[in-house]
Amino acid sequence: MTIATNKRAFFDYQILETYEAGIELKGYEVKSIKTGRINLAGSYAVLKNNQVWLINADVPPYQPKNTPSDYDPKRSRRLLLRKTEIKGLIGQIQEKGLTLVPLKVYTKNRKIKIEIGLAKSRKKVDKRELIKKRESKKEIKETMGMA
């Protein structure tokens, strides 16, 4: 079941590959995410010390009065991937100048998973073309429905 999607990522980036990763969370963060309270806008993933970290993902507290006083909703969270996947990512990111972007958060077998994408940034011209294509498809659907 999909909990949250990062729609902006699909617009700003061209997704080349996707990976499924687990997230290292605290108990109150799990409850908060399962109720749909996570924001992926403006978040990204980086590689540090052969580990993948999710940066700037906002997870507001489940019960604000019961969470620890030092809780940071935008703290860095470690993503759990296989070593072979991480090694492949390191090579591709350094070589081609690609970035890792979180695409969606979902549950799988009662565990919270995140789909990250190896992405290439889109230029302004490409974004305009994407908008034009979307609008033309919308117009075609409307005229087909009217006829």
N, C-alpha and C positions, 0 to 999 in steps of 0.2 A: 504494500500500500504506500503510495507516494505521499509524503508529508509536506515537502516544500520543493519548489523548482526555482532555478535561477534563470528567468526568462531573458534577462539582460545579456547573459553570457552567450546565448544562442544568436543574439543580434550583433554583439560587439566582436565575437570571435568565430572563426571557422573551426569547428571541432574535427580533429583528425582521428583521434583514438579515444576510447573511453576505458576507464578502469573502475572496478568496484573495490571499495576500501571500507574497513571498519573504522570507528572513531573511538578514541580513548576518552571516556566521559566520567563525570561524577554522578552519583545517584540522583540528585535533584535536577541535574541537566537532562538526564534520560527522561524523567517525568515531564519536564517542560517540553522537550522535543516531541515526545509521543502525543502531546496535546496540540501539536502544530505550531509551537512558538519558537521558530528559528527563522533567521533572516540571512540569506546567502548573498544579498546584494552587496557588491563592493568587496567580497571576500575572494581569496586566492590561496593557492598552496605553494609552498616552497620546499626545497631540499636542503636540510642541514644535517651534517654528520651522518650521512647515509640513512636519514629518516625523512619522512614527508610530514610537514606541519600545515595545518589549516589555520590561516591567519585572518582575523577580522570578521569571523562569522559571529553574528549576534544571537546569543541564547539567553533571553531574559529569564529571571528566576521563576520557578514554578509557584512558590509561595514566598513573596518578598520578605515577610516578617520572619520566616523560618530559615532563610538562607544565611550562610556565614557573612559577617560584616565586611570581610575582605574579598568577597566574590566579585570577579571581573567578568561581565557578560561577553566581552570580546576577547577573552584570553586565547592564546594559541593552543590548539588541540592536536595531538599526534594522530596521524592517520596510519592505519595498520594495513600494510601491503606485503606481498612476498618479496624476499630479497632479490629474486630474479627480475621482478617487475621494477623494483627501485633502481637496479643497475641499468636496465634498459632506458628508464626515464632520465637518469643522469646523463647518459650518452646523447639522447635526443635533445634535451634542453640545452646542453652546452654547445652542441654542434649546430643546431638549426635556429636557435634563438626563439624557441617556443615557450609557452607558459602553461601552467596547470591551473584550471579553473573548476570550481565545484559546480556541478550541473543540477543535481537533485539529491534530496535526502529521502530515504524510504525505509520501511521495515521489511525484514526477510527472516523468517523463522524466529520471530520475536526479538531480533537483534536490529539495531539501527545501523544502516549502511549509507554510505555516501558515494555517489558516482562522480568521479572527477574526469575531466577531459583534457587531453593534450591539445592545446589550441594555438591557432595562429591568428594574430590580430587583423581585423578587417580595416581597410582604409575607408575614408569618408565616401568615396565614389561607390565602393562596393555596397555600403549601407544604403545609399540612395537607390541603387538598382534593386536591392532586396525589397525596399518599401514599394517601389513601382510594381514589381512582380506580384507582391501580396495584394496590392490594390486592384490590379487587373484581374487576378483570380477571383477576388471578391465581387467585382462587377460582373464577370462571366456567370458566377453562381446566381447572382441576383436576377440576371436576364433569363437564365434557364429556368429558374423557379417561377418567374412571371408568365412565361410562355405556356 
